[in-house]
Amino acid sequence: VTGNYLSAAFELWCPDPTTDCGSVVMRGIFTNQDTIDGTMTVFFETPDDSTPTGLDTWVFSYHGVRVSGGAN
């Protein structure tokens, strides 16, 4: 977290190491103390020559709102 900006990356858990897994990259901005908006990209370790990364890639937008009674 830098100022109002969030960036996080993590690897997807694989129940079977011989199956395809991937990585998640999240970026966002806290628009106020209760709301965050951003994008999330998932890179699966499945080849896909039609994408710039060469991997099966999913891109999402997200919007989060703090629930009532949530931590400050």
C-alpha positions as CSV (number, residue, x, y, z in Angstrom):
1,V,0.0,0.0,0.0
2,T,1.3,3.4,-1.0
3,G,-1.0,6.3,-0.1
4,N,-4.4,5.4,-1.5
5,Y,-3.0,2.7,-3.9
6,L,-2.9,-1.0,-3.3
7,S,-0.8,-3.6,-5.2
8,A,-0.7,-7.3,-4.4
9,A,0.4,-10.5,-6.1
10,F,0.1,-14.1,-5.0
11,E,0.2,-17.6,-6.5
12,L,-2.8,-19.8,-6.7
13,W,-2.8,-22.9,-4.6
14,C,-2.5,-26.2,-6.5
15,P,-4.1,-29.2,-4.8
16,D,-2.3,-31.5,-7.3
17,P,1.2,-30.2,-8.3
18,T,0.8,-31.9,-11.7
19,T,-2.2,-29.6,-12.6
20,D,-2.2,-26.1,-14.0
21,C,-1.9,-23.3,-11.5
22,G,-1.4,-19.5,-11.8
23,S,-0.7,-16.2,-10.4
24,V,-3.0,-13.2,-9.4
25,V,-2.0,-9.6,-9.6
26,M,-4.3,-7.0,-7.9
27,R,-4.1,-3.3,-8.2
28,G,-6.6,-0.7,-6.8
29,I,-7.2,2.6,-5.2
30,F,-9.0,3.4,-2.0
31,T,-11.5,6.0,-3.2
32,N,-12.5,6.7,0.5
33,Q,-12.0,4.9,3.8
34,D,-14.8,2.4,3.0
35,T,-14.4,1.8,-0.7
36,I,-11.8,0.3,-3.1
37,D,-11.9,0.0,-6.9
38,G,-9.4,-1.8,-9.1
39,T,-8.4,-4.5,-11.5
40,M,-7.2,-8.0,-11.1
41,T,-5.5,-10.2,-13.6
42,V,-5.1,-14.0,-13.3
43,F,-2.3,-15.7,-15.3
44,F,-2.9,-19.4,-15.6
45,E,0.1,-21.6,-16.4
46,T,-1.8,-22.9,-19.4
47,P,-0.2,-21.9,-22.7
48,D,-2.3,-19.6,-25.0
49,D,-0.4,-18.2,-28.0
50,S,-3.2,-15.7,-28.7
51,T,-2.3,-13.5,-25.6
52,P,0.7,-11.2,-25.2
53,T,1.9,-13.2,-22.2
54,G,1.6,-16.5,-23.9
55,L,-0.6,-17.8,-21.0
56,D,-4.3,-18.1,-20.5
57,T,-5.1,-14.7,-18.9
58,W,-8.3,-13.4,-17.3
59,V,-8.8,-9.7,-16.4
60,F,-11.4,-8.5,-13.9
61,S,-12.6,-5.2,-12.4
62,Y,-13.6,-5.2,-8.8
63,H,-15.3,-2.8,-6.4
64,G,-15.2,-3.4,-2.6
65,V,-17.2,-1.8,0.2
66,R,-16.3,-2.2,3.9
67,V,-19.1,-4.2,5.6
68,S,-20.9,-2.7,8.6
69,G,-19.0,-3.4,11.8
70,G,-15.7,-4.0,9.9
71,A,-12.3,-3.1,11.4
72,N,-11.0,0.4,11.0
